[in-house]
Amino acid sequence: MSDIAMDPGIFIRSMATRGAMGGLSRGCLDAVDILDSAGFDIIIIETVGVGQDEVEIVQAAHTVVVASAPGLGDDIQAIKAGVLEIADIHIVTKCDRSDANDTIRSLKGMLKLGDLTKVASGWEPQVVGTSALKEQGIADLANAIDGHRKYLLSSGEIKTRNRKIAETRMLRIAEAIIRGRFYEERQGAVSNLCDQMVNKKLDPHSAARWLLTNLNGEKKDVFV
């Protein structure tokens, strides 16, 4: 990235997650909207690293690319984290290493095994080997991404993905609003409810329902 950061047609911004789960910062998709409005035709989102709960990118991007490095046990990690299901394209980095082909074969084998247990879709996930050191596989990766874009447009799947992205945006913003209201009430209603629970006068489910009811503007004095 340091080689292209000064290009006037490229903008790079690092964003901390600030405690957000899912692999994306809370302001990430807002930044994507701004870049889209500014006329950037290609926007790349790099997650903090995919773990078992960090797969929110699948509901935020049109094409999901998962990178695996050879020799790190990523075949097992891929199964555990569920990245086989979320990836449209798999890339194996550092393919100048001697053990890279083993990782490529392992990924392809697991993808074939997965095809036996799921309904076939119009797009078959691809596995591409790349090496930044030797500048190999970059064109193949670009062609794979372009190919997936063409599939989305020709199949109409792009509309489904756009709807998922819109739903994700709405729910994330709604959750942020609710979290903000909870924080505002930490010294008020939330504190009082915690006192009730600590004193065994109220259970957590009833307290949560009461709090949500009050956030919706339906003031009630009785806990239900």
N, C-alpha and C positions, 0 to 999 in steps of 0.2 A: 504493500500500500504506500510505502514511503516513496516509491518510484513514480507513482501517478498522482500523489496528493496535490502537486502544484499545477496539474492540468486544469485549465479554467472551466472545463466541462464536467469536472468531477468534484463532488463534495463528500467528505468523509467526516462522520461525527461519532464519537464514542459516547455511549450512554450507560450509566450504571443502573442496575435493576432497582436499587434502593429498597431492597427487601421484597420486591414483587416476585411471586412464584410464576412458573410457566416458561422461564427462559427469556422473557421480554420485559423491558422496563415499562412503567405505566405510561410514559410519554412517547413510546416508540411509534405507535400507530398514528398518533397525532403528527409526529415528525414526517411520517410517510405521506400523510395527506398534504402537508405543506410542500414537500418535494414534488409530489404529483402535480399540485397546482402550479408550481414553479416551472413545469415543463420537462422535468427529468423523465425520460422514457423508460429507463431501467433503474429499479431501486432494489438494492440487495440488503437484506436484513441478516446479520450474523447474531445468532443466539449466544448466550453465555456458555453454552455447552449442554447437550441433551442428556438428561438423566431420566429417571422414571416418571417424574412429574413435570419435566421441562419440554413438553411437546406442543405448547400453545401455538407454535409457528405454523402448524398445519392448518389453523383457522385464521391465519393472518397473511398468507402468501399464496400466489397462484402456483408456483413451482417450488417444491421442497427438495433441497439437496442436502444429503447427510454425508459428512466426511468421516472416514475411518482411517486410522494409521495402522500400518502393519506392526505385528509383534507386541501388541498391547492387549491381546485378548478381546478385541472388539467384536468378535463373532458371538461370544457369550454375552457381552454387554448389549449388543444389538437386540438379542432375544429378550433380555430382561427389561430393557427400556422401551421395547415396542417400536423401535425406529424402522424396522422392516415394513411395518404397516404405514408409517407416515411418509416415507421417502418416495418421491417420484423418480429420483436419480440418486444412486450411491456413487461416491467417488472414494477411491483409495489413494491417499496422499503418499508422498515419499516413495514413489514406485521405482526410484533408483536403488532401493534396498533389495537385497536378495530374497527376503521373505515376503515381499509385496504380493507376488503371484499366489502364494498360499492364502492370503487374506481375500484376494479377488475370487479365487475358486470357492472359498468358504462362503462368501456372500452370495455368489451365484447359486451354490447348492442350497442354501437356506431359502432363497427366493423361489427356487423350483419346488422345494418341499412345501412352502407356503401356498403355492398355486394348487396343490392337491387338496387343501382344506378351506379354500375360499372360492367364491364365485368369480369367474374370470371377468376382468374389466377390459375396456378398450385400450388401456395403456399398460404396457409391460415395463416395470421399473428396470432401468439400465444400470450397469456397473461400469464405471470408467476409471482407469488408472491414470494418475497424474504425478508429475514431478516438477516442482517449482525450480529445483536445482538445475535440472537439465532442460527445463521448459518443454516438457513432453506431456501430451494428453490435453493441453489447454484447448486446442481447436476441437477435439472430440467432445469435450465437456460443453463448449459453446454450441456445437451442433445438437447435442442431446437436449440442452435447454430450449433451443429454438424448435426442435422437434416436438417437445412437450407442449410448447406454446401453440404450435399449429394444431396439435391434437385437441387442446382445450377449445380452440375456436371452431374447428370443424365438427366436433362432437356436441357442442353446446354446453360442455361441462364448465366452461368459463362462467356461465350464469349461476350454476350451482355454487361454485367457489366464491363468487362475488356476494352471494346471499349469505354464505357462512361467515365471510369477512364482516359483512354489515351486522350480522347478529352478534358476533364477537365484540365489535366496537360498541354496540348498544349496551350489552351486558357489562362490559368492563367499565364503561362510564357510569352506569347505574350503581355498580358495586362501589366505585370510588365515591359517589355521592353519599351512599349509605355509610361507608366507613368514615367519611368526614363528619356526618351527623353523630355517629357514635362517639367520635373523638370529642366533639363539642359537648357531649352530655356526660363525659367521664366524671366530672365533678358534680353532676346533677342526678339525672334519672339512673344512669349506669351505676353510679356509686351507691345509690339507695337500693337498687336491685341486688347488687353484690352483698350488701349488708344483710338483706333478707335471705339470700342463699347461704351465707356463712352461718347465720343463726338458725338454719334449717326450717325457715318459715316459707320458703319458696323453692321450687325445683327449677333447674336451668331451662327446661323447655317452656314452662309457663312464663318465666322471666323474659325469655327471648321473644315469645309471642306478644307479650305486653309491650315490649320495647318497639317491636315492628309496628304494632297497631298505633302507638303514639307517634312514630315517625310518619305514618300515613295521615296524621292529622285527626284521628279519631280518639280524642282524649277520654280515658276511662280511669276511674279512681280505684276500681276493684281489679285485683289480679285474677286472671282466668287462664 
